[in-house]
């Protein structure tokens, strides 16, 4: 069990900041595919503030906020000097100091869960941009109805190849295809092949449970996706950039290195402080924030979308 003094030392030494950033990268399903651009800005316009009592963890299960703690999700909007419109997401987490020193309390677990919340937020922003800027495939030869029709794998494979071919005669190839949950399940179930993790050479992001089909890595795109849809990209010619606002953390002395994730770690803000000098029952407050958006490199280019493979 860590003491309150030890937890504050871990904050100042960047241990919790490293955990927050790492859990974000590990929680990405879609955002990590694209290059990360960091921009400066200071002004945030708050849009809404909502109490939360549960975090959704990387396993997809609900995790209650620790006993004695309360959390609030704050959302804002940012327009950078470059004209990028970004979404500001912030979590304000408060807990009595005495509850922090309870044997069952694990602050690292709470920080990790916050990181996964942010990963989902960033994925949502990237998905929305992709959906609004992808070329929609309307090839009538694509069978669709993967689930209801119990389509054999040969038909699914033809659908995937026609989906890829719809980008012709552009000077790039579709070698990454992200699916909604049901489309991903149907493809993998009928392929009868084992899946493996695949690390993108340009930034080291690891795509989880990727399937090799039609010279492309096929994988689940995340919770933001509609069940039957698919997006296709060229890994060597990125379709868009993930834009994140830079943050300076003056109370954190330095952050431990996270080998292999140097190009992926997002800029985030973290504050940790208590009111022991003012209250008889001191409380620690932790504030974490990330501000993100995504912008296409060319609208309707370099990415394609099929709305509903599963009907």
BAGU-194983 format. One record per residue (C-alpha): residue number from 1; residue in three letters; x, y, z. Coordinates in nm, 2 decimals. Each point is the difference from the previous one (the first is absolute). Layout:
{NUM,'Ala',{X,Y,Z}}
...
// end
This chain:
{1,'Unk',{0.00,0.00,0.00}}
{2,'Unk',{0.14,0.34,-0.10}}
{3,'Unk',{-0.01,0.29,0.23}}
{4,'Unk',{-0.14,0.34,-0.10}}
{5,'Unk',{0.35,0.14,0.00}}
{6,'Unk',{0.12,-0.28,-0.23}}
{7,'Unk',{-0.29,0.06,-0.24}}
{8,'Unk',{0.08,0.37,-0.03}}
{9,'Unk',{0.37,-0.09,-0.06}}
{10,'Unk',{-0.11,-0.23,-0.28}}
{11,'Unk',{-0.21,0.28,-0.15}}
{12,'Unk',{0.30,0.25,0.01}}
{13,'Unk',{0.23,-0.26,-0.15}}
{14,'Unk',{-0.24,-0.05,-0.30}}
{15,'Unk',{-0.09,-0.36,0.08}}
{16,'Unk',{-0.37,0.06,-0.02}}
{17,'Unk',{0.04,0.22,-0.31}}
{18,'Unk',{0.18,-0.28,-0.17}}
{19,'Unk',{-0.28,-0.24,0.10}}
{20,'Unk',{-0.26,0.23,-0.14}}
{21,'Unk',{0.17,0.04,-0.33}}
{22,'Unk',{0.08,-0.37,-0.04}}
{23,'Unk',{-0.35,-0.11,0.08}}
{24,'Unk',{-0.13,0.24,-0.26}}
{25,'Unk',{0.22,-0.15,-0.27}}
{26,'Unk',{-0.09,-0.35,0.11}}
{27,'Unk',{-0.37,0.09,-0.01}}
{28,'Unk',{0.01,0.14,-0.36}}
{29,'Unk',{-0.16,-0.21,-0.26}}
{30,'Unk',{-0.01,0.25,-0.29}}
{31,'Unk',{0.18,0.32,0.10}}
{32,'Unk',{0.35,-0.16,0.01}}
{33,'Unk',{0.00,-0.08,-0.37}}
{34,'Unk',{0.05,0.36,-0.10}}
{35,'Unk',{0.28,0.25,0.06}}
{36,'Unk',{-0.02,0.21,0.31}}
{37,'Unk',{0.04,0.38,-0.03}}
{38,'Unk',{0.04,0.22,0.31}}
{39,'Unk',{-0.12,0.36,0.00}}
{40,'Unk',{0.01,0.29,0.24}}
{41,'Unk',{-0.31,0.17,0.15}}
{42,'Unk',{-0.12,0.13,0.34}}
{43,'Unk',{-0.37,0.09,-0.01}}
{44,'Unk',{-0.26,-0.26,0.06}}
{45,'Unk',{-0.38,0.07,-0.01}}
{46,'Unk',{-0.18,-0.24,0.23}}
{47,'Unk',{-0.31,-0.16,-0.15}}
{48,'Unk',{-0.13,-0.25,0.26}}
{49,'Unk',{0.09,-0.16,0.33}}
{50,'Unk',{-0.14,-0.34,0.10}}
{51,'Unk',{0.05,-0.21,0.32}}
{52,'Unk',{0.12,-0.36,-0.07}}
{53,'Unk',{0.01,-0.29,0.24}}
{54,'Unk',{0.15,-0.27,-0.23}}
{55,'Unk',{0.29,-0.04,-0.23}}
{56,'Unk',{0.00,-0.24,-0.30}}
{57,'Unk',{0.33,-0.19,0.01}}
{58,'Unk',{0.20,-0.14,-0.28}}
{59,'Unk',{-0.18,-0.33,0.04}}
{60,'Unk',{-0.33,0.17,-0.08}}
{61,'Unk',{-0.13,-0.05,0.35}}
{62,'Unk',{-0.13,0.26,0.24}}
{63,'Unk',{0.23,0.10,0.29}}
{64,'Unk',{-0.16,0.20,0.28}}
{65,'Unk',{0.18,0.31,0.11}}
{66,'Unk',{0.19,-0.09,0.32}}
{67,'Unk',{-0.19,0.01,0.33}}
{68,'Unk',{0.00,0.35,0.15}}
{69,'Unk',{0.09,0.16,-0.34}}
{70,'Unk',{-0.21,0.21,-0.24}}
{71,'Unk',{0.07,0.09,-0.36}}
{72,'Unk',{-0.13,0.25,-0.25}}
{73,'Unk',{0.05,0.00,-0.38}}
{74,'Unk',{0.04,0.34,-0.15}}
{75,'Unk',{-0.01,0.07,-0.37}}
{76,'Unk',{0.11,0.32,-0.18}}
{77,'Unk',{0.08,0.13,-0.34}}
{78,'Unk',{0.32,0.15,-0.13}}
{79,'Unk',{0.09,0.19,-0.32}}
{80,'Unk',{0.38,0.01,-0.05}}
{81,'Unk',{0.19,0.29,-0.16}}
{82,'Unk',{0.03,-0.23,-0.31}}
{83,'Unk',{-0.38,-0.03,-0.02}}
{84,'Unk',{-0.03,-0.36,0.13}}
{85,'Unk',{-0.32,-0.06,0.19}}
{86,'Unk',{0.07,-0.24,0.29}}
{87,'Unk',{-0.20,-0.17,0.28}}
{88,'Unk',{0.13,0.05,0.35}}
{89,'Unk',{-0.07,-0.29,0.24}}
{90,'Unk',{0.08,0.03,0.37}}
{91,'Unk',{-0.06,-0.22,0.30}}
{92,'Unk',{-0.01,0.16,0.35}}
{93,'Unk',{0.05,-0.28,0.26}}
{94,'Unk',{-0.03,0.07,0.38}}
{95,'Unk',{0.05,-0.23,0.30}}
{96,'Unk',{0.05,0.05,0.37}}
{97,'Unk',{0.37,-0.04,0.10}}
{98,'Unk',{-0.09,-0.26,0.26}}
{99,'Unk',{-0.17,-0.21,-0.27}}
{100,'Unk',{0.31,0.02,-0.22}}
{101,'Unk',{0.20,-0.19,0.27}}
{102,'Unk',{-0.26,-0.28,0.03}}
{103,'Unk',{0.16,-0.34,-0.07}}
{104,'Unk',{-0.23,-0.07,-0.29}}
{105,'Unk',{0.06,0.33,-0.18}}
{106,'Unk',{0.22,0.00,-0.31}}
{107,'Unk',{0.06,0.34,-0.16}}
{108,'Unk',{0.18,-0.15,-0.29}}
{109,'Unk',{-0.31,-0.20,-0.09}}
{110,'Unk',{-0.21,0.32,0.01}}
{111,'Unk',{0.25,0.19,-0.22}}
{112,'Unk',{0.01,-0.29,-0.25}}
{113,'Unk',{-0.38,0.00,-0.03}}
{114,'Unk',{0.00,0.38,-0.06}}
{115,'Unk',{0.25,-0.06,-0.28}}
{116,'Unk',{-0.23,-0.25,-0.17}}
{117,'Unk',{-0.29,0.25,0.02}}
{118,'Unk',{0.22,0.25,-0.18}}
{119,'Unk',{0.10,-0.27,-0.26}}
{120,'Unk',{-0.37,-0.05,-0.08}}
{121,'Unk',{-0.05,0.38,-0.03}}
{122,'Unk',{0.29,0.03,-0.25}}
{123,'Unk',{-0.12,-0.30,-0.19}}
{124,'Unk',{-0.34,0.16,-0.03}}
{125,'Unk',{0.14,0.32,-0.14}}
{126,'Unk',{0.21,-0.18,-0.26}}
{127,'Unk',{-0.29,-0.22,-0.10}}
{128,'Unk',{-0.23,0.30,-0.05}}
{129,'Unk',{0.26,0.17,-0.22}}
{130,'Unk',{0.06,-0.32,-0.20}}
{131,'Unk',{-0.38,-0.06,-0.05}}
{132,'Unk',{-0.05,0.36,-0.12}}
{133,'Unk',{0.29,-0.01,-0.25}}
{134,'Unk',{0.02,-0.35,-0.14}}
{135,'Unk',{-0.11,-0.09,-0.35}}
{136,'Unk',{-0.31,-0.22,0.03}}
{137,'Unk',{0.01,-0.33,-0.19}}
{138,'Unk',{-0.32,-0.08,-0.20}}
{139,'Unk',{0.12,-0.30,-0.19}}
{140,'Unk',{-0.32,-0.20,-0.07}}
{141,'Unk',{0.20,-0.33,-0.04}}
{142,'Unk',{0.09,0.00,0.37}}
{143,'Unk',{-0.22,-0.27,0.15}}
{144,'Unk',{-0.06,0.15,0.35}}
{145,'Unk',{-0.22,-0.17,0.25}}
{146,'Unk',{0.29,-0.19,0.14}}
{147,'Unk',{-0.19,-0.10,0.32}}
{148,'Unk',{-0.35,-0.08,-0.12}}
{149,'Unk',{0.10,-0.17,-0.32}}
{150,'Unk',{0.27,-0.22,0.16}}
{151,'Unk',{0.22,0.10,-0.29}}
{152,'Unk',{0.28,-0.24,-0.07}}
{153,'Unk',{0.35,0.13,0.04}}
{154,'Unk',{0.07,0.00,-0.37}}
{155,'Unk',{-0.28,0.26,-0.04}}
{156,'Unk',{0.13,0.20,0.29}}
{157,'Unk',{0.35,0.00,-0.15}}
{158,'Unk',{-0.14,0.13,-0.33}}
{159,'Unk',{-0.18,0.28,0.19}}
{160,'Unk',{0.32,0.10,0.17}}
{161,'Unk',{0.19,0.00,-0.34}}
{162,'Unk',{-0.27,0.20,-0.17}}
{163,'Unk',{0.00,0.25,0.29}}
{164,'Unk',{0.38,0.04,-0.05}}
{165,'Unk',{-0.04,0.03,-0.38}}
{166,'Unk',{-0.24,0.29,0.03}}
{167,'Unk',{0.29,0.24,0.07}}
{168,'Unk',{0.14,-0.06,-0.35}}
{169,'Unk',{0.17,0.16,-0.19}}
{170,'Unk',{0.14,0.20,0.30}}
{171,'Unk',{0.38,-0.03,0.07}}
{172,'Unk',{-0.04,-0.18,0.32}}
{173,'Unk',{-0.12,-0.34,0.13}}
{174,'Unk',{-0.24,-0.10,0.28}}
{175,'Unk',{0.21,-0.20,0.24}}
{176,'Unk',{-0.19,0.08,0.33}}
{177,'Unk',{-0.37,-0.07,0.04}}
{178,'Unk',{-0.18,0.08,0.33}}
{179,'Unk',{-0.35,-0.15,0.06}}
{180,'Unk',{-0.29,0.04,0.23}}
{181,'Unk',{-0.05,-0.27,0.26}}
{182,'Unk',{-0.24,-0.23,-0.19}}
{183,'Unk',{0.18,0.03,-0.33}}
{184,'Unk',{0.33,-0.08,0.18}}
{185,'Unk',{-0.15,-0.31,0.16}}
{186,'Unk',{-0.15,-0.13,-0.32}}
{187,'Unk',{0.32,0.04,-0.20}}
{188,'Unk',{0.22,-0.16,0.27}}
{189,'Unk',{-0.24,-0.28,0.07}}
{190,'Unk',{-0.03,-0.10,-0.37}}
{191,'Unk',{0.37,0.04,-0.08}}
{192,'Unk',{0.09,-0.27,0.25}}
{193,'Unk',{0.34,0.15,0.04}}
{194,'Unk',{0.18,0.10,0.32}}
{195,'Unk',{0.04,0.37,0.07}}
{196,'Unk',{0.31,0.18,0.11}}
{197,'Unk',{0.12,0.34,0.12}}
{198,'Unk',{0.16,0.22,-0.27}}
{199,'Unk',{0.23,0.29,0.07}}
{200,'Unk',{-0.01,0.28,-0.25}}
{201,'Unk',{0.36,0.07,-0.12}}
{202,'Unk',{-0.05,0.38,-0.03}}
{203,'Unk',{-0.09,0.07,0.36}}
{204,'Unk',{0.01,-0.33,0.19}}
{205,'Unk',{-0.37,-0.01,0.08}}
{206,'Unk',{-0.12,-0.35,0.06}}
{207,'Unk',{-0.32,-0.11,-0.16}}
{208,'Unk',{-0.16,-0.26,0.22}}
{209,'Unk',{-0.15,-0.33,-0.15}}
{210,'Unk',{0.08,0.08,-0.36}}
{211,'Unk',{-0.10,-0.25,-0.28}}
{212,'Unk',{0.20,-0.03,-0.32}}
{213,'Unk',{-0.26,0.00,-0.29}}
{214,'Unk',{0.05,0.12,-0.35}}
{215,'Unk',{0.34,0.15,0.07}}
{216,'Unk',{-0.14,0.22,0.27}}
{217,'Unk',{-0.01,0.00,0.38}}
{218,'Unk',{-0.37,-0.03,0.10}}
{219,'Unk',{-0.10,0.10,0.35}}
{220,'Unk',{-0.27,0.13,0.23}}
{221,'Unk',{0.00,0.38,0.00}}
{222,'Unk',{-0.15,0.06,0.34}}
{223,'Unk',{-0.32,0.10,0.18}}
{224,'Unk',{-0.07,0.31,-0.21}}
{225,'Unk',{-0.05,-0.22,-0.31}}
{226,'Unk',{-0.35,-0.10,-0.12}}
{227,'Unk',{-0.03,-0.38,0.01}}
{228,'Unk',{0.02,-0.08,-0.37}}
{229,'Unk',{0.22,0.28,-0.14}}
{230,'Unk',{0.36,0.00,-0.12}}
{231,'Unk',{0.26,0.26,-0.07}}
{232,'Unk',{0.30,-0.06,-0.23}}
{233,'Unk',{0.34,0.18,0.01}}
{234,'Unk',{0.35,0.00,-0.15}}
{235,'Unk',{0.24,-0.03,0.29}}
{236,'Unk',{0.28,0.17,-0.20}}
{237,'Unk',{-0.21,0.30,-0.10}}
{238,'Unk',{-0.20,0.10,0.31}}
{239,'Unk',{-0.35,0.13,-0.07}}
{240,'Unk',{-0.01,0.24,0.29}}
{241,'Unk',{0.19,0.14,0.30}}
{242,'Unk',{-0.09,-0.02,0.36}}
{243,'Unk',{0.03,0.34,0.16}}
{244,'Unk',{0.06,0.04,0.37}}
{245,'Unk',{0.07,0.31,0.21}}
{246,'Unk',{0.33,0.03,0.18}}
{247,'Unk',{0.00,0.01,0.38}}
{248,'Unk',{0.27,0.10,0.24}}
{249,'Unk',{0.00,-0.17,0.34}}
{250,'Unk',{0.20,0.23,0.23}}
{251,'Unk',{-0.04,-0.19,0.32}}
{252,'Unk',{0.13,-0.32,-0.16}}
{253,'Unk',{0.38,-0.02,0.01}}
{254,'Unk',{0.04,-0.25,-0.29}}
{255,'Unk',{-0.17,-0.31,-0.14}}
{256,'Unk',{0.15,-0.35,-0.02}}
{257,'Unk',{0.08,-0.12,-0.35}}
{258,'Unk',{-0.25,-0.23,-0.16}}
{259,'Unk',{0.20,-0.19,-0.26}}
{260,'Unk',{-0.16,-0.07,-0.33}}
{261,'Unk',{-0.27,0.26,0.04}}
{262,'Unk',{0.19,0.32,-0.05}}
{263,'Unk',{-0.19,0.10,-0.32}}
{264,'Unk',{-0.34,-0.09,0.14}}
{265,'Unk',{-0.01,0.15,0.35}}
{266,'Unk',{-0.26,0.28,0.01}}
{267,'Unk',{0.04,0.34,0.16}}
{268,'Unk',{-0.22,0.01,0.31}}
{269,'Unk',{-0.03,0.21,0.31}}
{270,'Unk',{0.01,-0.13,0.36}}
{271,'Unk',{-0.04,0.18,0.33}}
{272,'Unk',{-0.02,-0.15,0.35}}
{273,'Unk',{-0.05,0.21,0.31}}
{274,'Unk',{-0.18,0.00,0.33}}
{275,'Unk',{-0.17,0.25,0.23}}
{276,'Unk',{0.16,-0.11,0.33}}
{277,'Unk',{0.08,0.36,0.09}}
{278,'Unk',{-0.37,0.10,-0.01}}
{279,'Unk',{-0.21,-0.30,0.10}}
{280,'Unk',{-0.03,-0.23,0.30}}
{281,'Unk',{-0.07,-0.30,-0.23}}
{282,'Unk',{0.26,0.06,-0.27}}
{283,'Unk',{-0.08,-0.11,-0.36}}
{284,'Unk',{0.23,-0.06,-0.29}}
{285,'Unk',{-0.11,0.11,-0.35}}
{286,'Unk',{0.15,-0.14,-0.32}}
{287,'Unk',{-0.07,0.17,-0.32}}
{288,'Unk',{0.10,-0.15,-0.34}}
{289,'Unk',{-0.07,0.14,-0.34}}
{290,'Unk',{0.05,-0.06,-0.37}}
{291,'Unk',{-0.10,0.20,-0.30}}
{292,'Unk',{-0.03,-0.17,-0.33}}
{293,'Unk',{-0.14,0.00,-0.35}}
{294,'Unk',{0.08,-0.13,-0.35}}
{295,'Unk',{0.04,0.16,-0.34}}
{296,'Unk',{0.00,-0.17,-0.35}}
{297,'Unk',{0.29,0.06,-0.23}}
{298,'Unk',{-0.24,0.00,-0.30}}
{299,'Unk',{-0.38,-0.02,0.03}}
{300,'Unk',{-0.12,-0.32,-0.17}}
{301,'Unk',{0.35,-0.12,-0.06}}
{302,'Unk',{0.22,-0.28,0.14}}
{303,'Unk',{-0.28,-0.15,0.20}}
{304,'Unk',{-0.32,-0.19,-0.10}}
{305,'Unk',{-0.30,-0.12,0.20}}
{306,'Unk',{-0.26,-0.27,-0.06}}
{307,'Unk',{-0.31,0.08,0.21}}
{308,'Unk',{-0.14,-0.34,0.08}}
{309,'Unk',{0.16,-0.34,-0.07}}
{310,'Unk',{-0.23,-0.15,0.26}}
{311,'Unk',{-0.37,0.06,-0.07}}
// end
